[in-house]
């Protein structure tokens, strides 16, 4: 039987040729204002972000963009544009994908029978909840599917 840790280690090996995406953290200062700065890199696998030595739960995903003046019909559109501009001010390239608000998951706790974010051990099988209201599915199959997508395979 494979553990969650074993499955994630195998996923890292299989993703070796795939370029990871950027992780960001929010920073605020009196002089530079609100911005999103670099905090590492990870492979985006659906609800999971796989780093070289850990696994994170995804949250907000955005593309960095320079601030522009335009009229917005919705406040939410203005807020999204501001978040993209914060990433650009933080040093991300125009159009670069940035993951913000992620949180570290405890693989050992999941392997011990607990739950850590979307990871859990269900009837002895490492599993992942693919959506907040979704069911748990076996992690091995989920990773196979997500890695195939990352590698550009069907």
C-alpha positions, 0 to 999 in steps of 0.5 A: 500500500502506498502512503500519501507521502509516497504518492507525492514523492512519485508525483515530484519525480514524474513532474521533473520536466514541468515548469512549476508556477509561482507562489506569492505572499501578501506584504504591506508597508507604509512606503511601498503599499500593498503588494504580493511578493515571491514565496517559492514555486510549486506544481499546480495539481488541482486543489494541491500545490506540490513543492519540492519538500511539501504540499499546499492547498490552493486558494487564490490564483491570479495573473500579474498585470500592470495597473490600468485606469478603466471603468468597472461595472462591478466592485469585484472586477476592480478588486481583481484588477487591484490584486493583479496589480499588487502581484506586478508591483511585487516583482512578478512578470506581466501575465505570470501565474501567481498562487496566493493565500495557500496553506501548508498541509500536514501529510503525516497527519493525513497518513496517520488517519487524520484530515489535513485540508483536502487530504485524508486517509479513507478506509486505508486509502490516501484520498483527496477532496477535489472540491469543497463540497465534493467527495473524496477520491483516491489520491493516486488516480487524482495525481495520475490525471493531474500529472497527465494534464501538466505533461500535456498528455490526454 
